[in-house]
Amino acid sequence: MPSEFKITRQVDFGDTDAAGVVYFANYFRFMEACESAFFRSLGLNLSEEHSAPRMGWPRVSARCDYREPLRFGDTFEVRLFIKEIKPKAISYVFRFTKRVPDGAPVLAAEGEVTAVCVTFNPDTRKMTSSEIPAAVLAKIQAAPPSALAQ
């Protein structure tokens, strides 16, 4: 069962701000893109619109620490680690590593996100936290502490 996943991206012009570096909020978009790709790789979907009841994974906590700027054209990797699995929530650590030609990769940023499994009541239009489905739990596991300590 996987406890980590990665995607590789290149910084597009639209990802940058007036200073020519990736706009801080875009790191959260990249984290979400990595999480979504991770779920797809497992044959799962973050938004189960056609399930009964409808499920989702809203974020209840998110942070990002920035260490080295990413600029237009940079190639970088977003690596997801499952930090913790609780009955109703999953916490992730994300590491952004910039590829440097002829050099060692550089840690550009590190973030953390906690998402809660919820179901939607169509009558009240409210979300209620729910146990993570067994089908999801059967496909994931928490990363070993050694992976998180890197």
C-alpha positions as a Markdown table, in Angstrom:
| # | Residue | x | y | z |
|---|---|---|---|---|
| 1 | Met | 0.0 | 0.0 | 0.0 |
| 2 | Pro | 1.4 | 3.4 | -0.9 |
| 3 | Ser | 2.3 | 6.0 | 1.7 |
| 4 | Glu | 3.9 | 8.5 | -0.7 |
| 5 | Phe | 3.4 | 9.8 | -4.3 |
| 6 | Lys | 5.0 | 12.4 | -6.5 |
| 7 | Ile | 4.3 | 14.5 | -9.5 |
| 8 | Thr | 6.7 | 16.6 | -11.6 |
| 9 | Arg | 5.7 | 20.0 | -13.0 |
| 10 | Gln | 7.2 | 23.0 | -14.7 |
| 11 | Val | 6.4 | 26.5 | -13.5 |
| 12 | Asp | 4.2 | 28.3 | -16.0 |
| 13 | Phe | 4.1 | 32.0 | -16.5 |
| 14 | Gly | 0.7 | 32.2 | -15.0 |
| 15 | Asp | 2.0 | 30.6 | -11.8 |
| 16 | Thr | 4.3 | 33.5 | -11.1 |
| 17 | Asp | 3.7 | 36.9 | -9.5 |
| 18 | Ala | 5.1 | 40.4 | -10.5 |
| 19 | Ala | 8.4 | 39.5 | -8.9 |
| 20 | Gly | 8.8 | 36.5 | -11.2 |
| 21 | Val | 8.5 | 33.8 | -8.5 |
| 22 | Val | 5.6 | 31.4 | -7.9 |
| 23 | Tyr | 2.8 | 33.2 | -6.1 |
| 24 | Phe | 2.6 | 31.8 | -2.6 |
| 25 | Ala | -1.1 | 30.6 | -2.9 |
| 26 | Asn | -0.2 | 28.5 | -6.0 |
| 27 | Tyr | 1.7 | 26.1 | -3.7 |
| 28 | Phe | -1.6 | 25.1 | -2.3 |
| 29 | Arg | -3.0 | 24.4 | -5.8 |
| 30 | Phe | 0.1 | 22.2 | -6.5 |
| 31 | Met | -0.5 | 20.3 | -3.2 |
| 32 | Glu | -4.1 | 19.7 | -4.2 |
| 33 | Ala | -3.1 | 18.6 | -7.7 |
| 34 | Cys | -0.7 | 16.1 | -6.2 |
| 35 | Glu | -3.3 | 14.7 | -3.8 |
| 36 | Ser | -5.8 | 14.4 | -6.6 |
| 37 | Ala | -3.3 | 12.6 | -8.8 |
| 38 | Phe | -2.5 | 10.3 | -5.9 |
| 39 | Phe | -6.2 | 9.4 | -5.4 |
| 40 | Arg | -6.6 | 8.8 | -9.2 |
| 41 | Ser | -3.5 | 6.5 | -9.2 |
| 42 | Leu | -5.4 | 4.4 | -6.6 |
| 43 | Gly | -8.6 | 4.3 | -8.7 |
| 44 | Leu | -10.3 | 6.7 | -6.3 |
| 45 | Asn | -11.8 | 10.2 | -6.6 |
| 46 | Leu | -11.6 | 13.1 | -4.2 |
| 47 | Ser | -15.1 | 14.1 | -5.0 |
| 48 | Glu | -17.5 | 11.2 | -5.1 |
| 49 | Glu | -20.4 | 13.2 | -6.6 |
| 50 | His | -22.2 | 10.1 | -7.8 |
| 51 | Ser | -22.0 | 8.1 | -4.5 |
| 52 | Ala | -24.9 | 7.9 | -2.1 |
| 53 | Pro | -24.4 | 9.8 | 0.1 |
| 54 | Arg | -22.1 | 12.2 | -1.8 |
| 55 | Met | -18.6 | 12.4 | -0.3 |
| 56 | Gly | -15.8 | 15.0 | -0.2 |
| 57 | Trp | -12.6 | 15.9 | 1.5 |
| 58 | Pro | -12.6 | 19.6 | 2.7 |
| 59 | Arg | -9.4 | 20.9 | 4.2 |
| 60 | Val | -9.5 | 21.8 | 7.9 |
| 61 | Ser | -5.8 | 22.8 | 8.2 |
| 62 | Ala | -3.2 | 23.9 | 5.7 |
| 63 | Arg | 0.2 | 25.6 | 5.9 |
| 64 | Cys | 3.3 | 26.0 | 3.7 |
| 65 | Asp | 6.8 | 27.1 | 4.6 |
| 66 | Tyr | 8.8 | 28.6 | 1.7 |
| 67 | Arg | 12.6 | 28.1 | 1.5 |
| 68 | Glu | 13.8 | 28.7 | -2.1 |
| 69 | Pro | 11.8 | 30.5 | -4.8 |
| 70 | Leu | 10.6 | 28.7 | -7.8 |
| 71 | Arg | 10.7 | 30.8 | -11.0 |
| 72 | Phe | 9.1 | 30.6 | -14.5 |
| 73 | Gly | 10.5 | 27.6 | -16.3 |
| 74 | Asp | 11.8 | 25.8 | -13.2 |
| 75 | Thr | 11.1 | 22.1 | -13.1 |
| 76 | Phe | 10.0 | 20.8 | -9.7 |
| 77 | Glu | 8.7 | 17.8 | -8.0 |
| 78 | Val | 5.9 | 17.7 | -5.5 |
| 79 | Arg | 6.1 | 14.7 | -3.2 |
| 80 | Leu | 3.2 | 13.7 | -1.0 |
| 81 | Phe | 3.6 | 11.7 | 2.2 |
| 82 | Ile | 0.7 | 10.4 | 4.3 |
| 83 | Lys | 1.6 | 11.7 | 7.7 |
| 84 | Glu | -1.3 | 10.3 | 9.7 |
| 85 | Ile | -4.6 | 8.5 | 9.1 |
| 86 | Lys | -7.3 | 9.0 | 11.7 |
| 87 | Pro | -10.8 | 7.5 | 11.5 |
| 88 | Lys | -12.2 | 10.6 | 9.8 |
| 89 | Ala | -9.2 | 12.5 | 8.5 |
| 90 | Ile | -5.9 | 12.2 | 6.6 |
| 91 | Ser | -2.9 | 14.5 | 7.1 |
| 92 | Tyr | -0.3 | 14.9 | 4.4 |
| 93 | Val | 3.2 | 16.4 | 4.2 |
| 94 | Phe | 4.2 | 17.9 | 0.8 |
| 95 | Arg | 7.8 | 18.6 | -0.2 |
| 96 | Phe | 8.6 | 20.8 | -3.2 |
| 97 | Thr | 12.0 | 20.0 | -4.7 |
| 98 | Lys | 13.5 | 22.2 | -7.4 |
| 99 | Arg | 15.6 | 20.4 | -10.0 |
| 100 | Val | 18.9 | 22.1 | -10.6 |
| 101 | Pro | 20.9 | 21.3 | -13.7 |
| 102 | Asp | 24.1 | 19.5 | -12.8 |
| 103 | Gly | 23.4 | 19.9 | -9.1 |
| 104 | Ala | 21.6 | 18.4 | -6.2 |
| 105 | Pro | 17.9 | 19.0 | -5.9 |
| 106 | Val | 16.9 | 22.0 | -3.7 |
| 107 | Leu | 14.1 | 22.0 | -1.1 |
| 108 | Ala | 11.9 | 24.9 | -2.3 |
| 109 | Ala | 9.0 | 24.5 | 0.2 |
| 110 | Glu | 7.3 | 22.2 | 2.6 |
| 111 | Gly | 3.6 | 22.1 | 3.4 |
| 112 | Glu | 1.0 | 20.2 | 5.4 |
| 113 | Val | -2.7 | 19.6 | 4.8 |
| 114 | Thr | -5.3 | 17.8 | 6.8 |
| 115 | Ala | -8.5 | 16.8 | 5.0 |
| 116 | Val | -11.6 | 15.4 | 6.6 |
| 117 | Cys | -13.9 | 12.9 | 5.0 |
| 118 | Val | -17.5 | 14.2 | 4.8 |
| 119 | Thr | -20.8 | 13.3 | 3.4 |
| 120 | Phe | -23.3 | 15.9 | 2.0 |
| 121 | Asn | -26.9 | 16.0 | 3.0 |
| 122 | Pro | -28.8 | 17.2 | -0.1 |
| 123 | Asp | -31.8 | 18.3 | 1.9 |
| 124 | Thr | -30.0 | 20.5 | 4.4 |
| 125 | Arg | -26.9 | 21.2 | 2.1 |
| 126 | Lys | -24.7 | 20.5 | 5.1 |
| 127 | Met | -21.6 | 18.4 | 5.5 |
| 128 | Thr | -21.1 | 15.9 | 8.2 |
| 129 | Ser | -17.7 | 14.3 | 9.0 |
| 130 | Ser | -17.7 | 10.6 | 8.3 |
| 131 | Glu | -15.5 | 7.5 | 8.8 |
| 132 | Ile | -13.1 | 7.1 | 6.0 |
| 133 | Pro | -14.5 | 4.3 | 3.7 |
| 134 | Ala | -12.8 | 0.9 | 4.0 |
| 135 | Ala | -12.2 | 1.0 | 0.2 |
| 136 | Val | -9.9 | 4.0 | 0.8 |
| 137 | Leu | -8.2 | 2.7 | 3.9 |
| 138 | Ala | -7.4 | -0.6 | 2.1 |
| 139 | Lys | -5.3 | 1.3 | -0.4 |
| 140 | Ile | -3.3 | 3.7 | 1.8 |
| 141 | Gln | -1.0 | 3.7 | 4.8 |
| 142 | Ala | 1.0 | 6.2 | 6.8 |
| 143 | Ala | 4.5 | 6.9 | 5.8 |
| 144 | Pro | 7.3 | 5.7 | 8.1 |
| 145 | Pro | 8.7 | 8.3 | 10.5 |
| 146 | Ser | 12.0 | 8.1 | 8.6 |
| 147 | Ala | 10.4 | 9.4 | 5.4 |
| 148 | Leu | 8.8 | 12.3 | 7.2 |
| 149 | Ala | 12.1 | 13.3 | 8.9 |
| 150 | Gln | 14.0 | 13.9 | 5.7 |
